[in-house]
Amino acid sequence: MYEAKESGRATYALYTPAVARRVDLRLRLEQRLRKAIESREFMLYFQPTVSLGDGAIVGAEVLVRWTDAEVGEVSPAEFIPIAEESGLVIGLGEWVLREPARRGRPGERWACRFRPWR
């Protein structure tokens, strides 16, 4: 089904061993992703946004990285689409928003402003 969906509308895909391996890999990755979200196996990296005019740091982009115990580092290009398709992206997103505040020092202020994408 995923193979046919990726090929576009009004298509079909034949079941082959290669397709079976890809489906199995995707299902196993989704299962591990569920566990990773529950056990907080992710790391956040803050990439500064710098003003070209004066070089001042004006914000930061949060990058999510996952190192799985079984397969090692998993590319966001692999796990983000699976999280989106399975609905796990909501739990992951909540963790991404809460984790910096949880790790902050007592009394330290955190702010999160959302601006429309330009």
C-alpha positions in Angstrom: 0.0 0.0 0.0 2.8 2.4 0.9 4.6 1.6 -2.3 1.5 2.4 -4.4 0.8 5.6 -2.5 4.4 6.8 -3.0 4.0 6.2 -6.8 1.1 8.5 -7.1 -2.6 8.2 -7.7 -4.3 5.4 -9.7 -1.3 3.1 -9.4 -0.6 -0.3 -8.0 2.4 -2.1 -6.7 3.2 -5.8 -6.9 4.2 -7.6 -3.7 7.9 -8.5 -3.9 10.5 -9.5 -1.4 12.0 -6.0 -1.6 8.7 -4.4 -0.9 8.2 -6.8 2.1 11.6 -5.8 3.5 10.8 -2.1 3.2 7.4 -2.5 4.8 8.9 -4.6 7.6 11.7 -2.0 8.2 9.1 0.8 8.3 6.9 -1.1 10.8 9.8 -1.9 13.1 11.0 1.7 12.9 7.5 2.9 13.8 7.4 0.6 16.8 10.8 1.8 18.0 9.8 5.4 17.4 6.8 4.8 19.8 9.1 3.5 22.5 11.6 6.3 21.8 8.9 9.0 22.4 7.8 7.3 25.6 11.4 7.0 26.9 12.6 10.3 25.6 15.5 9.0 23.5 15.8 12.2 21.5 18.3 15.0 21.6 17.6 18.7 20.9 20.1 20.9 19.2 19.6 24.6 19.0 20.8 26.2 15.8 21.0 30.0 16.1 19.3 32.3 13.7 21.7 35.2 13.0 20.9 38.6 11.6 22.9 39.3 8.5 22.9 43.0 9.2 24.7 43.0 12.5 25.5 39.4 13.3 23.2 39.3 16.4 21.5 36.1 17.4 17.8 36.8 16.9 16.4 33.3 17.5 17.0 29.6 17.3 15.8 26.7 15.3 15.4 23.4 17.2 16.7 20.3 15.5 15.6 16.9 16.8 17.9 14.0 16.6 17.3 10.3 17.5 19.9 7.6 18.3 18.2 4.3 18.4 19.8 1.6 20.5 19.4 -1.0 17.8 20.3 0.8 14.6 22.2 3.9 15.8 21.5 7.4 14.5 18.2 7.6 12.6 17.9 10.4 10.0 15.1 12.9 10.6 14.3 12.3 6.9 13.4 8.8 8.0 11.6 9.2 11.3 9.7 12.5 10.8 7.6 11.2 7.9 6.8 8.1 9.9 5.9 10.2 12.9 3.6 12.4 10.8 1.9 9.5 9.1 1.3 7.6 12.3 0.2 10.6 14.4 3.2 10.2 16.7 4.4 13.7 15.6 2.0 15.2 18.2 3.7 13.5 21.1 7.1 14.3 19.7 6.2 17.9 19.2 4.9 18.3 22.7 8.2 16.9 24.0 10.2 19.3 21.8 8.2 22.2 23.3 8.5 21.1 26.9 12.0 19.7 27.1 14.0 23.0 27.0 11.9 24.4 29.9 12.3 21.2 31.9 16.1 21.3 31.5 16.3 25.0 32.3 17.7 26.3 35.6 15.3 27.4 38.3 14.2 31.0 37.8 15.4 31.0 34.2 12.8 32.4 31.8 12.0 30.7 28.6 9.9 32.2 25.8 8.5 30.7 22.7 7.1 33.0 20.0 5.4 31.7 17.0 5.5 33.7 13.8 4.0 32.9 10.4 6.4 31.4 8.0 7.5 33.8 5.3 
